[in-house]
Every structure is written in structure tokens, then in C-alpha cells.
């Protein structure tokens, strides 16, 4: 707990009841303490720097150490990060449902949109948060409120497939009644998270990131989601990047990849001068957040 507290203090964050706001690196040195001038943080959203709205998975809270490391990585790239709280578990209570999570996230997105002026917003969903993100962005696109882009980290195509593929189901999925007892109730109880259906409504550039050694959500489910997306989006607008198992990123550590700055641009599938094979020692050249956003939102169509 102490270590986590130091991480949070080091990030210079403003913690609301519904979200955490992490300032981009250039603003950290000039920002006043949150308790002295809380309005500064809202005003800073109008400065033009890209904003990542981060939707975490079902376990723990937005303050888990691995998630804090994601915020740190994005902050170092010059992004604001808004890490969203849901209506269950973290600092609030209420029934858990897909529609409820999407409604909560949309409320934060609309709050952000009113305060960011022309600053671009990227919606980032990890694990179960990817299901929330696809559903949310699909609805936003249908209603003429699309974000600048969508990033899906360790996503599934739908929750029914994820429940069946999860390693904890290894010894049970072939038993009589498994589907009836574990899978069928998901849809009945409003927890289907059919990203492969909702992706049809997504019209913004989409980046899918998945580690091949992910045992929580197998990489093949991310690949299946990519295939579903390609039925509705042009190939230059939706990209899939998988990470070899030798890097041991698993379900929660893609933020460790030194290629992440490049993957957040349209250059993710082309050779970048000066960037060698991925390794823990690889150092990428500095990347400006606005340049990253321009590349990412520029239809990602370079070859």
C-alpha cells in the first residue's frame, strides 16, 4: 500500500469520486497542488494536449499498480489520462451490468467533451474495459459524438467466448451443463459484452494490442475481434499488434513495451527509422503527443 501511495503521489493526480486525472509530463512541474487550485486541472484539459480516457478491467480498481504504470507511460508521452471509476467496487456501489458501465463511462466522456474544447480524446479499454469501450464508442459514433480513436488492450470478441476460454474453465468447459450454467446467464443478466457485434458501429481509427502469452484473455480472442472489425472498417483504419510470448507481457504488462509510442501512431505496422527489434533494452526516440495523435487520427493509412 505504501509503495502504491508513493506511485500515486509521484504521478501528480487529482482524484475525483468518479475518476483520476493524471497530468501530462510537461505540466507536472508547473501544476499547483490539487487542494490549492482544483480548477487548474479542468482548465488544463483545454490546452490542446490529447486525452486518454482509460477504462480498466473488472478486478481491483483504477489504482492498481499495473494500471498506474500505464498512466505513467501515457503521461510521459504527453497525454492527460482520465481513469474512470465504475458504479461498483471502486468508490461507489450499485448493480453490475453492461449498460450501467457504458452509461457511467458515457457520463465521464460527455463531461470530458464539455471541458476539452478541441483537444482530441482517445478511448482506451483494457480487458473487460475493452468491452465497455467498444460498446461506448459504437454508441458515440451513432450519435455523432465520436472520439478521435479507440485503443483496445487485451480485448475479447464477446464475454461468452472469454468465459469458455478462460484458464479456470479448462477442466469444466466440456462438462454437461457448462454452457447452460456459466455462459447462457451472461446475456440474460445483461452482461453479454458482444464487442464483435458493437464493433460494427465503430467508425474511428482502432488499435488492438494483445500479448501472445495472455492466459486471462487468450490472444486468439483479440484476433477474432480484429477479424470482426475488418468486416465493417477498412483495413487501414483498424490495426492489430500482437506481442511475442518471449516478452512475457501477459495480460497486464503491455505498457512495458518500448514500442508503445510507435504503436499509438499509424506507423505501427511499418518500419520506423532508428527503431530496431523489440527488446527490454530498446530505446525509442522522444515522441511528441500531438504528433502521435495526428498520426493516429490521420486514418493510419501509410505503408
N, C-alpha and C positions, 0 to 999 in steps of 0.2 A: 504493500500500500504506500509506504514512504517513497519507494522508487517511482511509482506511478505519479504520485503527487509532484515530485520534482520534475518529471517529464511535462506534466500539465503546466506547471509554473514556467518552465523553460519555453513553452510554446507561446506564451503571452496570449491567453484566450479570454474571451468574455463568455461566461456560462449563463444562458437563459434557462427558463423552465423547459423550453421546447427544443433548444439546440445549443451547440457550442460554436462560437465564431473564432476561427484561427486566422490571425492576420498574415498577409504575405511578408516575406523576409524584409523587403525594402522599408516596410512601415514599422517594423518592430522597434527600431531604435528611437523613433520619434513619437510613438504612441504613448499617451499618458496612461497611468494605472486605470483599470476599468472602473474602480469605485470612485475615482475623481472626476471622470468625464465619460460616462457610458454612451453618450450621444456620439462621441467620436467614432465609435465602431460602426454605427449605422451610416454616418456620413462618409466613412472611408469606402463604403461599397459603391459610391458614386464616382470613384476616381478612375474608372476605366479598366482596372485590372480584372482579368477573368475570375469567375467564382465557380467553385466546385460545390455542388450540393450533394453531400455524401449520405447514402442510405446503407446502414450496416445490416449485418445478418441477425439471426434470431437469438444467438447466445450472447449472454452478458449485456454490456451497454456500450455506448459510443465512447466510453473512456477506457476500454480495454487497451492494453499496451500496444498490441499489434496495430490497432486502429489509430492510436496516437502516432505511431510511426508513419502511417500513410499520410496523416495530416502534415507531419513534419516534412515528408518528401515533397508534397504538393506546395507547402509554404515556401520551401527553398526554391521552388520553380517560379515563385511569384504569384501564386494563387491565393485568394481568400478561400477558406474552407468553412462551409456551414454543415456541421454534423448533426443530423436530425434525430430527435428523440421520438419514439412511438408512444402510443397510448397504453402500452403495457410494459411492465418490468423496470424501466429505467427510473423515471421520476414521476410517473403518472400511473393511473390504473384504468382499467376498462376491458371490455371483451375483446379478444383477439380475433380479427377477421381480415381477409384480404382487402375488402372495401374500406375498412376502418384505417388500415395502414396507408392505403393510397390516399384517402381523404386527409389524413394528418399530413402526409408529405405534400399534397397539393396546397394545403393551407400555408405551409412554410414556403413553397415555391412562389405563391402569389404574394406573400409578404416580401420575399426577396425581390420579385419583379418590380414591386412598387418602390423599392429603395435603391435599385442598382442603376437606374437610368438606362444608359446604353451599354453597360458592362455585360459581356456575354456570360451565360450560365451553362455549365456542363452538369448534367445529372449523372452521378456515379453510384452504381449499385453493386454491393458485394454479397455473394451467397444468396440468402433469402431476399436481401435487399435488391438483388438484381430483378427478382420477380416483381417487387414493388416498383422499381424504376421503369421497367418495360411497360407495365400497366399504366403508370403515371404519365410517361412521355407519350404513349399512344393516345391517351385522353387529351393531353395538352395539344398535340398535333391536330386532333379532330376539332378542337375548339379554337384554333388559331392562336395558340399561346406557346409555340414550340420553343424548347431551349436551343442552345447553339449546337449541342451534341449529346451523345449518350455513351457512357463507358460502363461495360458490364464485366465485372471481375469474378471469376469462378461461378458463372451462372449455370442454371439448369434450363431445359426446354419446358418442362412442366413439373409440378411438385409430385405428381403421381409417379413419374419415372424416377425422380430423385429418391422417393421413399423406397421404391423397389430396388434401386441400385446402391443404396447406402450400405456401407460395410457391415452395419449392425443387422441388416436383413439377410446376410449371407446364408445363415442356417435356417431361415424361416420362409424365404420367398417362394420356395417350391412346396410348402405345406398346404394342404387343403384349407381354404378359407382365408388365406393370407390377403388376397385382393379385397375380399368382402370386408375383412376386419380392419385392415390398415389403410387401404388405398381408396376404396369407394367413399368412405365418410368424408374425405377431403372436400369433394365437390358439394356434397350435401350440406356441409358445415361452412361453406363459403371460404374455403382455403385451397382452391384448385391451382392458383398461380400458373395459368396456362400462358406462359410467355411466348410459346410457339404460335399461339393464336393472336395475342395482343401485339406481337411484333409487326403484324400486317398494317397496323395503323401508324407505325413509326416512320416519319419522313425525314429525319435528321441524320447526319453522319453518325455511325455507330461503330464502336471499337469493342471487341470481345477479347478478354485476356484469360488464359487458363493454363494451369500447370499440369503437365502430364502425370505427375505423381500425386495429384489431389485424390485422397481417399474419401473425403467427405462428399464432394460432388464430382464424380468421375469426369474426366476431360471429354469423354465422348458425348456427354450431355450438352456441353458448350458447343461442340462441333455440330450436334443436331440443331441447336438453336441457330447457329450460323446458317445452316442449310435452309432452315425455315425462313430466315430473314432474306435470303437471296431470292426467294420466290416473290418477294414484294419490293425489294430495293435493288437498284443497280449495283453491280459488283464493286464499282469504285466507291460506293457510299457506305458499305458495311465491310469491316475488316476483322479477321480472326488472327490472333497471335498466340501460339502455344509455346510453353517453356519446357525444355527437356527435363526429364526426371533427375538428371545428374546435378541440377542446380538446387534441388531439394526445397523448392518454394512451397510445395504442398498447397494447402487451402488458404493460408493466411499470410504468405510472405512474398508475394509478387512485388511488393514495394521495395524489396531488396535489389531488384534487377537494375543494373546500371543503364539499361536500355530504356527505362520507363520514359525519360524525357523525349526520346525519339518516337516511342510508340504512341505518344499523345499527339502526333502530327501525321500528316498524310505520307510522310517519309518512312513509315513503319515497315513497309514491305519493299523498300528499295535500298540500294547501297548508299550509305551516308559517308562521305569522305572523312577519314580520320577515326572512324569507329570500327574497331576490329571485332573478332568473335567475342561473344558474351562470356565474361568470367567475373569472379569477385574482385579482380584487380583492375578491370577495365574502368577507365575514367573518361567520361564524356565531356566535350566542350560545354561551357555555360550556354544555357538556352533561355532566352527571354520569354516570359509567359505570354505576352501579346503576340510574339512571333509564333509561338506554339499554337495559340488559339487561331490565328489567321490561317496557319497551315491546316489545322484540324478541321476548321469550319469551311475551308476552301474546297469542299466536295471531295477531298482526298483523292484526286484523280491524276496524280503524277506517276509516271513509270520510268 
